[in-house]
Amino acid sequence: MGKKRYREGLSFIFLFSCFFGSWLSISQKLKISREVRIVEAVSDKNFGSKNINFNFTDDNSGENLIIVTDQKTYIGLTQAEVFFSVTNTGDKPEQTNLQFYFPEDQGEVKKIEKWTTGVPYEVAVTEYGSKEYFCEDGWETITEEASVDEPIISYQCLSLKMVTFCESLSEDVKNCILNKAEIGSHKETKYKDEWEAVELSNDQIKNRKIIPKKTVSNKFKAKKSTFQNHLINPGQTEYFRAEISFPKASSGEFYIEAIGDKKGYGLLDPWWNSSWLYKKQINLSAGSGAGTNYQIKLLVGESSGSSGANFHLVGHGKSDFGDLRFTDNDESTELDYWIESISGTTPNQTATVWVEVKDNLDSSVVIYAYYGNTGATYNNSTGGNNTFLFFDDFSGDLSKWTKEKELGTISQSGGYVQCGGGITSGTYGHTVLGSSATYTGFQDGIVEFKHYHAANGIGEVSFRGNYASNTGYKGRWDARTGSEQVFLKPPYSGWANIGTAMTKWISASIWYRGKLVIHGSTLELYDNDSLKQSMTDTTYLSAGEISLQNHYGSYTRFDDVRVRKYASTEPSFSSEGNEETPAIISVSVNDGVVAYGMVGTGATNSTLSLGDTQTAQNDGNVTENFQIKTSIATNGTSWGIGQTAGQNVYVHEFSVNSGGNWTKFSAVDTYQNLVSNVGVGESRPFDLQLTVPTTTGDYLQKTIYITILATQQN
């Protein structure tokens, strides 16, 4: 009878899953047995017992050392652990150093470690062999009854005072023989993967090969750099772990920079705040005498349909403007601002906003507006306090003020203060609410406020005042009819009108916007942005308080009182930049499963044969390039990659043109270009082809990982 011949068969299946992030790893698990399965799935990087997703990067245009972290924002009481990778997408090996930047006064790198594979270490290996124990008197047999059927037999030597087990005895019973006994030990070298400490330096890395570095704000300092170089070959990724620390109750950002020796460069410059999705550059024209910390007015539109806006938020901001934020030109330092008013109806509202600009506005300045955070809120009262030299919107109490004269009544309700109790004869019920409790520094500047009058009410605001000495001036907004001068001195008692008389314009029961512009001997009074009178007087030039007053008529109400800087020519809005959004780099793969069926040793099969071509899709918001890499097959006898199949060597290929051209993977863990210039939302088909080794040492299940890397198209 002839012998039966069996052909060994291997079958495969691919499984994909998707992960949304800046880098997407699509893992191919290749399980080999008499029924071999290949699985394509998103892979976390495994570091021993810990899996880490690397899914956050930023705009990496112009970079070839791409830095990716595991998180956008690191949260901890005083420290956090940061995992990051550096991938060389260039065509030259790079001896790479790393550098961390933190704000000057806070933040530190405690340590950096590198994930290192194949780290050698020695272990003691026990040696076994035949061993005999000699007993001059001969070994005596000891039999013990046991709970099982077979008795327990051991041997004793009285002269040695020793009891042991023997596999056999010599004919003269003087030698106890053990066929597998411990006879010694030796050292063996084994290998493991582990985190190894990286030596750190306090020195800044010197620029190499005139690398065109990106700008890092001068408010940040290079706190730590790596002492030694780390070789990163083209297509290779190295992984690092850093421990960073910050003071308690603080927040901030940090930068990670990679600098190579062949003009390799990368900078992870995080979005100012990961919760804000949009920003615009705002260009401001210079004023004269504005200096630093000047409060500038901006008209911010909700959308392109907003009326009179300097710039608009493209409909991406909240309707209450609660997510609006401003930063200095370093895109890190947040600027204080206050929303004076919001007019119109959504989605075409316009907000009047005052921003305190830290840079010197005697020259043109760039700031940034951030928006697009649906969960953000804003405390406008706190914003006003931080923006102006003096501020009160009367949302709290009257602790900023002193009731210096109360022949009427002074009360606070409804978000405003009411100076009242006036009558039309006698003492006239004069009330004075002065700022001396908290602010006596007004000399030159601008006082702005809202005012509302009862019938025949006279509202007055003083400046450069001193109640005890009765010095200073005041401006008058009079709801009576007729004409009168609008400036008076001194402001508290025995005053006299100064300047030229003019027709009164105030009507009762209407809110007006008053303003005093004071510089040197020049006094200017405005209402609703209209200049009513300008005059000069040199009697009182020293700094003093401001005060809110009423007499004659039942009351005058005041609200949103603030003091800001004066400039002879006010800075103003100039132009806006295009709306920007942080680069989101993301890729997904469909359909997720590829079943190969039975494949003989040395045979080839592909997704084309199965009619199961896969697609990689750009799920980000920028044009992307896709790269691809493979790995060795692990578990049992490893399979290496090769250009031809052999013993424990397999061939792996990919195609982006339906098999018209197949590209072989040249090495494991090395990225190769898959496809370039993939637009937002676009997808590209690709196929995989596998040739099984001609012979393999076992039929255990194997695992192969395929990784797709998405990077921003430069």
Residue pairs with C-beta under 8 A, 6 or more apart in sequence:
7 600
8 34
8 600
8 601
8 699
9 34
9 598
9 599
9 600
10 32
10 33
10 34
10 35
10 36
10 598
10 599
10 600
10 601
10 692
11 35
11 36
11 37
11 595
11 596
11 597
11 598
11 599
12 30
12 36
12 37
12 38
12 594
12 595
12 596
12 597
12 599
12 605
12 690
13 37
13 38
13 39
13 593
13 594
13 595
13 596
14 28
14 38
14 39
14 40
14 593
14 594
14 595
14 596
14 607
14 612
14 614
14 688
15 29
15 39
15 40
15 41
15 592
15 593
15 594
16 26
16 40
16 41
16 42
16 589
16 590
16 591
16 592
16 593
16 614
17 41
17 42
17 592
18 24
18 42
18 588
18 589
18 590
19 25
19 42
19 53
19 55
19 588
20 55
20 586
20 588
20 619
21 53
21 54
21 55
21 56
21 585
21 586
22 54
22 55
22 56
22 57
22 58
22 68
22 584
22 585
22 586
22 620
22 710
23 54
23 55
23 57
23 68
23 85
23 585
23 709
23 710
24 42
24 586
24 587
24 588
24 589
24 708
24 709
24 710
25 42
25 43
25 44
25 45
25 54
25 705
25 707
25 708
25 709
26 40
26 41
26 42
26 43
26 587
26 589
26 616
26 706
26 707
26 708
27 39
27 40
27 41
27 42
27 43
27 705
27 706
27 707
28 38
28 39
28 40
28 41
28 630
28 688
28 704
28 705
28 706
29 37
29 38
29 39
29 40
29 41
29 703
29 704
29 705
30 36
30 37
30 38
30 39
30 633
30 690
30 702
30 703
30 704
31 37
31 38
31 39
31 635
31 701
31 702
31 703
32 633
32 639
32 692
32 696
32 699
32 700
32 701
32 702
33 699
33 700
33 701
34 699
36 596
36 599
36 692
36 699
36 701
36 702
37 701
38 594
38 596
38 690
38 704
39 703
40 589
40 592
40 594
40 614
40 688
40 706
43 705
43 707
44 51
44 52
44 53
45 51
45 52
45 53
45 54
45 85
45 239
46 52
47 115
47 193
47 195
47 239
47 241
48 193
48 194
52 70
52 83
53 70
54 68
54 69
54 70
54 83
54 84
54 85
55 68
55 70
56 68
56 69
56 70
56 71
56 72
57 66
57 67
57 68
57 69
57 268
57 583
57 585
58 268
58 269
58 270
58 271
58 582
58 583
59 269
59 582
59 583
59 712
60 66
60 67
60 266
60 583
60 585
60 711
60 712
61 712
61 714
62 212
62 214
62 265
62 714
63 265
63 266
63 267
64 88
64 89
64 90
64 94
64 260
64 263
64 264
64 265
64 266
65 86
65 87
65 88
65 89
65 90
65 94
65 96
65 232
65 258
65 259
65 260
65 264
65 265
65 266
66 86
66 87
66 89
66 266
66 711
67 84
67 85
67 86
67 256
67 258
67 266
67 267
67 268
68 84
68 85
68 87
68 268
69 82
69 83
69 84
69 256
69 268
70 82
70 83
70 84
71 82
72 270
72 271
72 274
73 274
74 80
74 81
74 82
74 244
76 246
77 248
78 245
78 246
78 247
78 248
79 110
79 243
79 244
79 245
79 246
80 243
80 244
80 245
80 246
81 241
81 242
81 243
82 241
82 242
82 243
82 244
83 239
83 240
83 241
84 239
84 240
84 241
84 242
84 256
84 268
85 237
85 238
85 239
85 240
86 96
86 98
86 230
86 232
86 237
86 238
86 240
86 258
86 266
87 232
87 235
87 236
87 237
87 671
87 709
88 94
88 96
88 232
88 233
88 234
88 235
88 236
88 237
88 260
88 264
89 234
89 235
89 627
89 671
89 711
90 234
90 260
90 262
90 264
91 234
92 234
92 262
92 264
93 231
93 232
93 233
93 234
93 262
94 231
94 232
94 260
94 261
94 262
94 264
95 229
95 230
95 231
95 260
95 261
95 262
96 229
96 230
96 231
96 232
96 238
96 258
96 259
96 260
96 261
96 264
97 205
97 225
97 226
97 228
97 229
97 230
97 258
97 259
98 112
98 198
98 225
98 226
98 230
98 240
98 256
98 257
98 258
99 204
99 205
99 222
99 224
99 225
99 226
99 256
99 257
99 258
99 259
100 109
100 222
100 223
100 224
100 225
100 242
100 244
100 254
100 255
100 256
100 257
101 216
101 220
101 221
101 222
101 223
101 254
101 255
101 256
101 257
102 108
102 109
102 220
102 221
102 223
102 244
102 252
102 254
103 219
103 220
103 221
103 252
103 332
104 219
104 220
104 221
106 246
106 247
106 250
106 252
107 223
107 244
107 245
107 246
107 252
107 254
108 223
108 224
108 244
108 245
108 246
109 200
109 223
109 224
109 242
109 243
109 244
110 242
110 243
110 244
110 245
111 197
111 198
111 200
111 242
111 243
112 197
112 198
112 200
112 224
112 226
112 240
112 241
112 242
112 243
113 195
113 196
113 197
113 198
113 240
113 241
113 242
114 195
114 196
114 198
114 230
114 238
114 239
114 240
114 241
115 193
115 194
115 195
115 238
115 239
115 240
115 241
116 193
116 194
116 195
116 196
117 193
118 191
118 192
118 193
119 191
119 192
119 193
119 194
119 196
120 189
120 190
120 191
121 189
121 190
121 191
121 192
122 187
122 188
122 189
122 190
123 187
123 188
123 190
124 185
124 186
124 187
125 185
125 186
125 187
125 188
126 182
126 184
126 185
127 182
127 183
127 184
127 185
127 186
128 180
128 181
128 182
128 183
129 180
129 181
129 183
130 177
130 178
130 179
130 180
130 181
131 177
131 178
131 181
131 182
131 183
132 170
132 175
132 176
132 177
132 178
133 157
133 160
133 162
133 164
133 166
133 175
133 176
133 178
134 174
134 175
135 157
135 159
135 160
135 162
135 174
135 175
135 176
136 159
136 174
137 157
137 158
137 159
138 157
138 172
138 173
138 174
139 155
139 156
139 157
139 166
139 169
139 173
139 174
139 176
140 155
140 156
140 157
140 158
141 153
141 154
141 155
142 153
142 154
142 155
142 156
142 163
143 151
143 152
143 153
144 151
144 152
144 153
144 154
145 151
145 152
146 152
153 165
154 163
154 164
154 165
154 166
155 163
155 164
155 165
155 166
155 169
155 176
156 162
156 163
156 164
157 176
164 176
165 178
166 176
166 177
166 178
167 177
167 178
167 179
168 177
168 179
169 175
169 176
169 177
170 177
195 241
198 226
198 227
198 228
198 230
198 240
199 226
199 227
199 228
200 224
200 225
200 226
200 227
201 224
201 225
201 226
201 227
202 223
202 224
202 225
203 225
204 222
204 225
205 222
205 225
205 257
205 259
207 213
207 259
208 259
208 260
208 261
208 263
209 261
209 262
209 263
210 263
211 259
211 260
211 263
211 264
211 265
212 265
213 257
213 259
213 265
213 267
214 265
214 267
214 269
216 255
216 257
216 267
216 269
217 330
217 331
217 332
218 330
219 330
219 332
219 333
220 254
220 255
220 332
229 261
230 238
232 238
232 260
232 264
233 670
234 670
234 671
235 627
235 629
235 670
235 671
235 672
236 669
236 670
236 671
237 669
237 671
244 254
246 252
253 270
253 272
253 332
254 270
255 267
255 268
255 269
255 270
256 267
256 268
257 266
257 267
257 268
258 264
258 265
258 266
258 267
259 265
271 582
272 279
272 327
272 331
272 332
272 368
272 370
273 325
273 370
273 373
274 582
275 373
275 375
275 376
276 323
276 325
276 370
276 371
276 372
276 373
276 376
277 316
277 371
277 372
277 373
277 581
277 582
278 313
278 314
278 316
278 317
278 370
278 371
278 372
278 579
278 580
278 581
279 331
279 368
279 369
279 370
279 371
279 579
279 580
279 581
280 311
280 313
280 368
280 369
280 576
280 577
280 578
280 579
280 580
281 366
281 367
281 368
281 576
281 577
281 580
282 298
282 311
282 326
282 366
282 367
282 368
282 369
282 573
282 576
282 577
283 364
283 365
283 366
283 573
283 574
283 575
283 576
283 577
284 296
284 357
284 361
284 364
284 365
284 366
284 367
284 571
284 572
284 573
284 574
285 364
285 571
285 572
285 573
285 574
286 361
286 362
286 363
286 364
286 365
286 571
287 294
287 361
287 362
287 567
287 568
287 569
287 570
287 571
287 572
288 362
288 567
288 568
288 569
289 362
289 566
289 567
289 568
289 569
290 360
290 361
290 362
290 565
290 567
290 570
290 571
291 360
291 361
291 362
291 565
291 567
292 357
292 358
292 359
292 360
292 361
293 356
293 357
293 358
293 565
294 356
294 357
294 361
294 564
294 565
294 567
294 571
295 354
295 355
295 356
295 357
295 387
295 388
295 564
295 565
296 354
296 355
296 357
296 361
296 570
296 571
296 572
296 573
297 340
297 352
297 353
297 354
298 310
298 311
298 352
298 353
298 354
298 355
298 573
299 308
299 309
299 310
299 350
299 351
299 352
299 353
299 573
300 309
300 310
300 311
300 312
300 313
300 321
300 324
300 350
300 351
300 353
300 369
301 307
301 309
301 310
301 311
301 312
301 313
301 348
301 349
301 350
301 351
302 312
302 313
302 315
302 317
302 319
302 321
302 344
302 346
302 347
302 348
302 349
302 350
302 351
303 312
303 313
303 314
303 315
303 347
303 348
304 312
304 314
304 315
305 347
305 348
306 312
306 344
306 348
306 349
306 350
307 343
307 344
307 348
307 350
308 350
309 350
310 573
310 576
311 369
311 573
311 576
313 324
313 369
313 371
313 372
314 579
315 347
316 371
316 372
316 579
317 323
317 324
317 371
317 372
318 324
318 371
318 373
318 374
318 376
319 346
319 347
319 349
320 342
321 339
321 342
321 349
321 351
321 353
321 378
322 376
322 377
322 378
323 370
323 371
323 372
323 373
323 374
323 376
323 378
324 337
324 339
324 351
324 353
324 369
324 370
324 371
324 378
325 334
325 369
325 370
325 371
325 376
326 334
326 335
326 337
326 355
326 367
326 368
326 369
326 370
327 333
327 334
327 335
327 367
327 368
327 370
328 334
328 335
328 357
328 358
328 359
328 367
328 368
329 359
329 365
329 366
329 367
329 368
331 368
333 358
335 355
335 356
335 357
335 358
335 367
336 355
336 356
336 383
336 386
336 387
337 353
337 354
337 355
337 356
337 383
337 387
338 353
338 354
338 380
338 383
338 384
338 387
338 388
338 391
338 562
339 351
339 352
339 353
339 378
339 380
339 383
340 351
340 352
340 353
340 354
340 560
341 351
341 352
342 349
342 350
342 351
342 352
343 349
343 350
343 351
343 352
344 350
354 387
354 388
354 564
355 367
355 387
356 386
356 387
356 388
357 365
357 367
357 571
359 365
359 367
361 567
361 571
364 574
365 571
372 581
380 393
381 393
381 395
381 396
384 391
384 393
384 560
384 562
385 391
387 562
388 562
388 563
388 564
389 439
389 441
389 442
389 445
389 562
389 563
389 564
389 565
390 400
390 435
390 438
390 439
390 442
390 546
390 561
390 562
390 563
391 561
391 562
391 563
392 400
392 401
392 417
392 560
392 561
392 562
393 415
393 559
393 560
393 561
394 412
394 415
394 416
394 417
394 558
394 559
395 415
397 412
398 410
398 412
398 417
398 433
399 437
399 438
400 435
400 437
400 438
400 439
401 417
401 433
401 434
401 435
401 437
401 438
401 548
402 433
402 434
402 435
402 436
402 437
402 467
403 410
403 431
403 432
403 433
404 432
404 433
404 434
404 436
404 467
404 492
404 547
405 430
405 431
405 432
405 467
405 492
405 549
406 421
406 431
406 432
407 421
407 427
407 428
407 429
407 430
407 431
407 551
408 419
408 420
408 421
408 422
408 429
408 430
408 431
408 550
408 551
408 555
409 418
409 420
409 421
409 431
410 417
410 418
410 419
410 420
410 431
410 433
411 417
411 418
411 420
412 418
415 559
416 450
416 452
416 557
416 558
416 559
417 433
417 548
417 557
417 558
417 559
418 555
418 556
418 557
419 431
419 432
419 433
419 459
419 548
419 549
419 550
419 555
419 556
419 557
419 558
420 429
420 431
420 454
420 550
420 554
420 555
420 556
421 429
421 431
421 554
421 555
422 428
422 429
422 430
422 431
422 454
422 457
422 458
422 550
422 551
422 552
422 553
422 554
422 555
423 429
423 552
424 456
424 552
424 553
428 551
428 552
429 550
429 551
429 552
430 549
430 550
430 551
431 549
431 550
431 551
432 462
432 467
432 492
432 547
432 548
432 549
433 547
433 548
433 549
434 462
434 465
434 467
434 545
434 546
434 547
435 545
435 546
435 547
436 467
436 545
439 545
439 546
439 563
440 466
440 543
440 544
440 545
441 543
442 463
442 464
442 518
442 543
442 544
442 545
442 546
442 563
443 464
443 518
443 541
443 542
443 543
443 544
444 518
444 519
444 520
444 566
445 518
445 519
445 563
445 564
445 565
445 566
446 515
446 516
446 517
446 518
446 563
446 564
446 565
446 566
447 461
447 463
447 515
447 516
447 518
447 546
447 561
447 562
447 563
448 513
448 514
448 515
448 516
448 560
448 561
448 562
448 563
448 564
449 461
449 513
449 514
449 515
449 548
449 558
449 559
449 560
449 561
449 562
450 511
450 512
450 513
450 514
450 558
450 559
450 560
451 459
451 477
451 511
451 512
451 514
451 556
451 557
451 558
451 559
452 509
452 510
452 511
452 512
452 556
452 557
452 558
452 559
453 459
453 477
453 479
453 506
453 507
453 508
453 509
453 510
453 553
453 555
453 556
453 557
454 479
454 508
454 509
454 553
454 554
454 555
454 556
455 479
455 508
455 553
455 554
456 479
456 480
456 508
456 552
456 553
457 479
457 508
457 550
457 552
457 553
457 554
457 555
457 556
458 476
458 477
458 478
458 479
458 480
458 550
458 551
458 552
458 553
458 556
459 476
459 477
459 478
459 479
459 506
459 514
459 548
459 549
459 550
459 556
459 558
460 474
460 475
460 476
460 477
460 488
460 491
460 548
460 549
460 550
460 551
460 556
461 474
461 475
461 514
461 516
461 546
461 547
461 548
461 549
461 558
462 472
462 473
462 474
462 491
462 492
462 545
462 546
462 547
462 549
463 472
463 473
463 474
463 475
463 516
463 518
463 544
463 546
464 471
464 472
464 473
464 518
464 540
464 541
464 542
464 543
464 544
465 471
465 472
465 473
465 474
465 491
465 492
465 544
465 545
465 546
465 547
466 472
466 544
466 545
467 492
467 545
467 547
470 490
470 491
470 492
470 493
470 494
471 490
471 540
471 542
471 544
472 489
472 490
472 491
472 492
472 540
472 544
472 545
473 487
473 488
473 489
473 490
473 491
473 523
473 537
473 539
473 540
474 487
474 488
474 489
474 491
474 495
474 547
474 549
475 486
475 487
475 488
475 514
475 516
475 523
475 525
476 484
476 485
476 486
476 487
476 488
477 486
477 506
477 512
477 514
477 527
477 556
478 484
478 486
478 504
478 506
479 504
479 506
479 507
479 508
479 553
480 504
480 552
480 553
481 504
482 503
482 504
483 501
483 502
483 503
483 504
484 497
484 501
484 502
484 504
485 497
485 498
485 499
485 500
485 501
485 502
485 533
486 499
486 502
486 525
486 532
486 533
487 497
487 498
487 499
487 523
487 525
487 533
487 535
487 537
488 495
488 496
488 497
488 498
489 495
489 496
489 498
489 537
489 539
489 540
490 540
491 547
491 549
498 535
498 537
499 523
499 533
499 535
500 533
500 535
502 532
502 533
505 527
505 532
506 512
506 527
511 559
512 527
512 528
513 527
513 528
513 529
514 525
514 526
514 527
515 525
515 526
515 527
515 529
516 523
516 524
516 525
516 526
517 524
517 526
517 566
518 524
518 566
519 566
519 568
520 541
521 536
521 537
521 538
521 541
522 534
522 535
522 536
523 534
523 535
523 536
523 537
524 531
524 533
524 534
525 531
525 532
525 533
525 534
526 532
546 561
546 563
548 556
548 558
548 561
549 556
550 556
581 621
583 620
583 621
583 622
583 712
584 620
584 621
584 622
585 620
585 622
585 624
585 710
585 711
585 712
586 618
586 619
586 620
586 710
587 616
587 617
587 618
587 619
587 620
587 624
587 626
587 708
587 710
588 616
588 617
588 619
589 614
589 615
589 616
589 617
589 708
590 614
590 615
590 617
590 683
591 612
591 614
591 615
593 612
594 607
594 610
594 612
594 614
594 688
595 610
595 612
596 605
596 610
596 690
597 605
597 610
599 605
599 690
599 692
600 692
601 692
601 693
601 694
601 695
601 696
602 645
602 691
602 692
602 693
602 694
603 691
603 692
604 651
604 689
604 690
604 691
604 692
605 689
605 690
606 653
606 659
606 687
606 688
606 689
606 690
607 613
607 614
607 687
607 688
607 689
608 655
608 658
608 659
608 687
608 689
613 658
613 685
613 686
613 687
614 685
614 686
614 687
614 688
615 683
615 684
615 685
615 686
616 626
616 674
616 675
616 678
616 683
616 684
616 686
616 708
617 681
617 682
617 683
617 684
618 624
618 678
618 679
618 680
618 681
618 682
618 683
618 710
619 681
620 680
620 710
621 680
622 680
622 712
622 713
623 677
623 678
623 679
623 680
623 712
623 713
624 678
624 710
624 711
624 712
624 713
625 673
625 675
625 676
625 677
625 678
625 710
625 711
625 712
625 713
626 673
626 674
626 675
626 676
626 678
626 684
626 708
626 709
626 710
627 671
627 672
627 673
627 674
627 708
627 709
627 711
628 654
628 671
628 672
628 673
628 674
628 686
628 706
628 707
628 708
628 709
629 665
629 668
629 669
629 670
629 671
629 672
629 706
629 707
629 709
630 641
630 652
630 665
630 668
630 669
630 704
630 705
630 706
630 707
631 668
631 669
631 704
631 705
631 706
631 707
632 638
632 639
632 640
632 641
632 668
632 704
633 639
633 650
633 702
633 703
633 704
634 702
634 703
635 700
635 701
635 702
635 703
636 697
636 698
636 700
636 701
636 702
637 648
637 696
637 697
637 698
637 700
638 648
639 648
639 649
639 650
639 693
639 696
639 702
639 704
640 648
640 649
640 650
640 668
641 649
641 650
641 651
641 652
641 665
641 666
641 667
641 668
642 649
642 650
642 651
643 651
643 664
643 666
644 651
645 651
645 691
645 692
645 693
645 694
646 693
646 694
646 695
647 693
647 694
647 695
647 696
647 697
648 693
648 695
648 696
648 697
649 693
650 690
650 691
650 692
650 693
651 664
651 690
651 691
652 664
652 665
652 688
652 689
652 690
652 691
652 704
653 662
653 663
653 664
653 665
653 688
653 689
653 690
653 691
654 662
654 663
654 665
654 674
654 686
654 687
654 688
654 689
655 661
655 662
655 663
655 686
655 687
655 689
656 674
656 675
656 684
656 685
656 686
656 687
658 685
658 687
659 687
659 689
662 689
663 672
665 672
666 672
671 707
671 709
674 684
674 686
674 708
675 684
675 686
676 713
677 713
678 684
678 713
688 706
